């Protein structure tokens, strides 16, 4: 197949890394894949478009000319603000099929242009449920993935103090306040590392709240170094669409504690692959962390079963064929 992948991403994050991995994997499987994105964007695109906003019909017009000329079998958009641009560009060009991936949990706004979409990929069943009002022609749940070749599975002994890590965007809905309060409740013998970047004012507020507690803010930290530093990954988000960092920790041999809303509830069977706790509940979060820190048998079992789950269900070599099969079904459908 000749496939056009589209993303207007301005910076390189988890979603963009996945698009690059998808592109590379599809090329290895014999497909011709072209990437369209912003000039000087993180994807180093083959085709550049302005992608000013979701109503950028100048980009839609330019993309339409490309679709008419280049004869792609399928175009796949990954960012919500690109949906209307891509759908408008492909309108009344029946030879090219249109696929969108939905990464967000909140309901999608109806748009008449979405009638042009041939297939929707949702990263979880909960995300798929938000698409029902659109009455999609075709849809499937295909999760995000992790490339196990990029992660050394190296479970390690506990640090002193036991170190809990939170990684990602520093923002209120990510539950950092709850993680800090959990460390306060855990008391002596525990330490918290909050890695990542976010709004400066909010970060400074967290530093003030954690004054006197063993809480560090190292900023950006590479994943291998971060996983060496911590004993438990905490993901205390109020609600998370998916949670790629969970898969990465599970691949590296780090046990996970997460809230039970959104994607984590589909990734983790609590007590088997990790521990789930209700959101905005520091006491429950602290109890879950303590259980993994003090029960060696539980910790070892969770680390083993979590790796097995990633290997069987989320490893890139297992997920990409599902994407490819979905493409083929969409292309073959009249």
Legacy VTK file of the C-alpha trace (Angstrom):
# vtk DataFile Version 3.0
C-alpha trace
ASCII
DATASET POLYDATA
POINTS 334 float
0.000 0.000 0.000
0.983 3.600 -0.525
0.205 5.396 2.737
0.311 9.044 3.772
0.783 9.636 7.510
-0.205 13.120 8.700
0.589 14.977 11.910
0.770 18.717 12.616
2.730 18.135 15.840
4.894 21.045 16.934
7.124 19.059 19.289
8.268 15.497 19.771
6.247 13.591 22.330
4.950 10.091 22.864
2.407 10.332 20.064
4.968 11.560 17.575
7.450 8.863 18.574
4.729 6.303 17.952
3.977 7.750 14.517
7.656 7.473 13.600
7.731 3.884 14.872
4.577 3.103 12.902
6.111 4.589 9.769
9.340 2.657 10.168
7.552 -0.619 10.855
5.209 -0.263 7.889
8.150 0.451 5.601
9.893 -2.691 6.839
6.712 -4.596 6.003
6.956 -3.438 2.392
4.651 -0.428 2.301
5.510 2.920 0.785
4.924 5.458 3.542
5.116 9.232 3.171
4.894 11.646 6.121
3.264 15.086 5.985
3.820 17.625 8.753
4.998 21.102 9.634
8.122 22.579 8.142
10.928 22.274 10.706
8.625 20.042 12.754
9.823 17.097 14.834
8.855 14.480 12.233
11.174 15.670 9.433
8.264 15.279 7.000
8.516 14.434 3.330
5.658 16.864 2.627
5.325 20.170 4.492
2.096 22.076 5.066
1.318 25.088 7.290
-1.286 23.356 9.497
-2.303 26.683 11.019
-5.374 25.320 12.818
-8.346 22.982 12.401
-9.953 25.396 9.928
-6.854 25.865 7.770
-8.448 25.322 4.393
-5.337 26.637 2.660
-3.558 23.508 3.933
-6.632 21.463 2.964
-6.476 22.856 -0.583
-2.765 22.065 -0.901
-3.265 18.603 0.535
-6.133 17.996 -1.874
-3.853 18.723 -4.831
-1.313 16.267 -3.418
-3.924 13.531 -2.945
-5.147 13.951 -6.521
-1.629 13.807 -7.918
0.174 11.229 -5.766
-2.432 8.424 -5.756
-2.206 7.247 -2.175
-4.237 4.228 -1.124
-4.805 5.586 2.351
-4.224 8.700 4.441
-3.970 8.424 8.215
-4.277 11.444 10.536
-3.249 11.253 14.194
-3.922 14.703 15.690
-7.469 15.944 16.359
-6.869 19.416 14.930
-5.930 17.792 11.602
-9.175 15.859 11.200
-11.216 18.534 9.430
-8.279 19.560 7.229
-7.701 15.988 6.036
-11.391 15.159 5.611
-11.967 18.313 3.567
-8.933 17.569 1.410
-10.149 14.034 0.647
-13.768 14.987 -0.028
-14.961 13.488 -3.335
-11.655 11.735 -3.952
-12.977 8.177 -3.682
-9.738 6.385 -4.546
-8.056 7.375 -1.276
-9.286 5.981 2.016
-9.211 8.081 5.199
-8.359 6.758 8.668
-8.218 8.763 11.889
-6.784 7.699 15.244
-8.569 9.061 18.303
-6.353 9.459 21.382
-8.637 11.527 23.617
-11.310 10.499 26.088
-13.610 13.495 25.883
-16.465 13.355 23.349
-15.630 14.400 19.834
-17.529 17.317 18.347
-19.750 16.301 15.414
-18.609 17.572 12.040
-20.235 16.883 8.685
-16.762 16.404 7.223
-16.352 13.238 9.286
-18.741 11.537 6.882
-15.658 11.273 4.655
-13.782 9.136 7.205
-13.603 5.464 6.237
-12.247 4.123 9.526
-11.531 5.177 13.102
-8.882 3.657 15.360
-9.433 4.126 19.103
-6.621 3.417 21.545
-8.988 1.961 24.189
-12.552 0.705 24.344
-13.471 3.781 26.397
-12.198 6.040 23.628
-14.129 3.959 21.099
-17.335 4.576 23.070
-16.905 8.339 22.561
-17.084 7.796 18.779
-20.512 6.143 18.758
-22.424 9.400 18.033
-20.493 9.613 14.744
-21.804 6.201 13.618
-18.410 5.359 12.066
-18.352 3.216 8.932
-15.592 1.114 10.475
-13.834 1.235 13.818
-11.445 -0.814 15.929
-9.629 -0.689 19.226
-5.889 -0.857 18.584
-3.752 0.196 21.549
-0.547 2.120 21.663
2.541 -0.042 21.897
6.047 -0.300 23.264
9.185 -1.471 21.471
10.748 -3.935 23.899
14.047 -3.728 22.039
14.429 -0.181 23.372
14.032 -1.165 27.032
16.330 -3.292 29.127
14.214 -5.417 31.465
16.241 -4.932 34.642
14.294 -5.309 37.883
16.454 -4.068 40.753
16.540 -4.073 44.517
14.901 -1.297 46.510
16.729 1.971 47.066
17.103 3.527 50.483
14.952 5.537 50.730
12.374 3.756 48.560
11.954 6.007 45.535
8.628 6.678 43.858
8.673 8.317 40.435
6.139 10.382 38.508
7.041 11.108 34.888
5.444 13.326 32.257
3.747 16.651 31.861
3.568 18.574 35.118
-0.049 19.740 35.207
-2.875 19.661 37.785
-4.812 16.819 36.163
-1.733 14.590 36.345
-2.200 14.299 40.105
1.169 15.543 41.351
-0.496 17.089 44.408
-1.828 13.650 45.321
1.612 12.075 44.889
3.154 14.651 47.217
0.461 14.054 49.822
0.993 10.286 49.487
4.701 10.751 50.288
3.712 12.804 53.316
1.469 9.938 54.472
4.119 7.284 53.784
6.573 9.103 56.018
10.174 8.186 56.704
11.863 5.853 54.253
10.189 7.136 51.072
11.231 9.675 48.470
9.439 11.155 45.431
10.974 12.146 42.094
8.756 14.296 39.849
10.373 14.309 36.404
9.151 16.285 33.428
8.224 19.829 32.566
5.134 21.970 32.790
3.760 25.373 33.683
6.351 27.228 35.767
3.841 28.699 38.203
2.223 25.336 38.876
5.605 23.645 39.303
6.699 26.302 41.781
3.457 25.738 43.686
4.254 22.023 43.922
7.734 22.819 45.201
6.242 25.035 47.880
3.731 22.349 48.855
6.491 19.744 49.160
8.826 21.934 51.232
10.371 19.833 53.967
9.526 16.564 52.215
11.971 14.348 50.266
10.671 15.441 46.856
12.976 16.190 43.912
12.220 17.965 40.622
15.030 16.990 38.208
13.281 18.275 35.069
13.771 16.180 31.957
15.340 12.788 32.651
16.068 10.056 30.105
13.919 6.970 30.535
16.809 4.550 31.282
18.172 6.867 33.977
14.716 7.525 35.416
13.916 3.829 35.718
17.279 3.230 37.403
16.414 5.925 39.952
12.975 4.666 40.998
11.450 1.622 42.662
7.793 2.283 41.863
6.228 4.309 39.050
3.192 6.276 40.201
0.669 7.508 37.632
-1.826 9.467 39.787
-3.661 11.208 36.919
-7.312 12.044 37.487
-7.995 10.427 34.109
-5.587 9.216 31.451
-6.572 8.393 27.844
-3.927 5.670 27.653
-0.634 5.869 29.560
2.348 4.851 27.433
4.701 5.429 30.373
2.980 2.516 32.139
3.974 0.171 29.313
7.514 1.550 29.355
7.874 0.976 33.105
6.360 -2.515 32.828
8.850 -3.295 30.055
11.761 -2.047 32.175
10.814 -4.089 35.242
9.436 -1.236 37.368
6.160 -1.993 39.192
3.347 0.461 38.563
0.717 2.124 40.716
-1.914 4.010 38.736
-5.342 5.480 39.126
-8.180 3.389 37.760
-9.642 5.891 35.301
-9.193 5.749 31.549
-6.513 3.760 29.783
-4.705 2.380 32.856
-7.829 0.450 33.843
-7.558 -1.434 30.532
-3.794 -1.924 30.672
-3.540 -3.159 34.268
-5.385 -5.897 36.108
-4.976 -4.662 39.671
-2.953 -7.013 41.814
-1.564 -8.818 38.781
0.135 -6.334 36.413
0.276 -3.441 38.886
-1.922 -1.800 41.501
-4.868 0.481 40.708
-6.220 3.093 43.117
-9.047 5.639 42.870
-8.032 9.110 41.628
-7.687 12.097 43.971
-7.174 9.740 46.896
-3.658 10.164 48.342
-4.322 7.656 51.118
-5.222 4.908 48.643
-2.213 5.850 46.505
0.071 5.614 49.547
-1.370 2.220 50.510
-0.780 0.876 46.982
2.810 2.142 46.946
3.496 0.649 50.372
2.119 -2.737 49.299
4.622 -2.965 46.435
7.472 -1.674 48.568
6.955 -3.998 51.549
5.712 -7.214 49.956
8.625 -8.675 47.997
6.628 -11.619 46.675
3.909 -9.298 45.361
6.470 -6.997 43.810
8.278 -9.822 42.023
5.031 -11.330 40.771
3.763 -7.972 39.485
7.038 -7.263 37.684
6.980 -10.702 36.036
3.320 -10.633 35.011
3.479 -7.026 33.830
6.328 -7.826 31.470
4.460 -10.848 30.152
1.373 -8.718 29.499
3.370 -6.129 27.575
5.145 -8.845 25.609
1.901 -10.578 24.648
-0.419 -7.624 24.008
1.488 -4.344 23.584
4.808 -5.177 21.952
5.217 -3.285 18.682
5.628 -6.441 16.584
2.174 -7.598 17.746
0.316 -4.291 17.398
1.569 -3.018 14.029
0.087 -6.016 12.143
-3.284 -5.069 13.644
-2.930 -1.556 12.222
-1.895 -3.008 8.866
-4.857 -5.410 8.849
-7.230 -2.536 9.611
-5.759 -0.561 6.716
-6.269 -3.480 4.350
-9.867 -3.936 5.409
-10.596 -0.236 4.908
-8.889 -0.166 1.499
-10.706 -3.270 0.265
-14.107 -2.016 1.369
-16.021 -0.363 -1.464
LINES 1 335
334 0 1 2 3 4 5 6 7 8 9 10 11 12 13 14 15 16 17 18 19 20 21 22 23 24 25 26 27 28 29 30 31 32 33 34 35 36 37 38 39 40 41 42 43 44 45 46 47 48 49 50 51 52 53 54 55 56 57 58 59 60 61 62 63 64 65 66 67 68 69 70 71 72 73 74 75 76 77 78 79 80 81 82 83 84 85 86 87 88 89 90 91 92 93 94 95 96 97 98 99 100 101 102 103 104 105 106 107 108 109 110 111 112 113 114 115 116 117 118 119 120 121 122 123 124 125 126 127 128 129 130 131 132 133 134 135 136 137 138 139 140 141 142 143 144 145 146 147 148 149 150 151 152 153 154 155 156 157 158 159 160 161 162 163 164 165 166 167 168 169 170 171 172 173 174 175 176 177 178 179 180 181 182 183 184 185 186 187 188 189 190 191 192 193 194 195 196 197 198 199 200 201 202 203 204 205 206 207 208 209 210 211 212 213 214 215 216 217 218 219 220 221 222 223 224 225 226 227 228 229 230 231 232 233 234 235 236 237 238 239 240 241 242 243 244 245 246 247 248 249 250 251 252 253 254 255 256 257 258 259 260 261 262 263 264 265 266 267 268 269 270 271 272 273 274 275 276 277 278 279 280 281 282 283 284 285 286 287 288 289 290 291 292 293 294 295 296 297 298 299 300 301 302 303 304 305 306 307 308 309 310 311 312 313 314 315 316 317 318 319 320 321 322 323 324 325 326 327 328 329 330 331 332 333
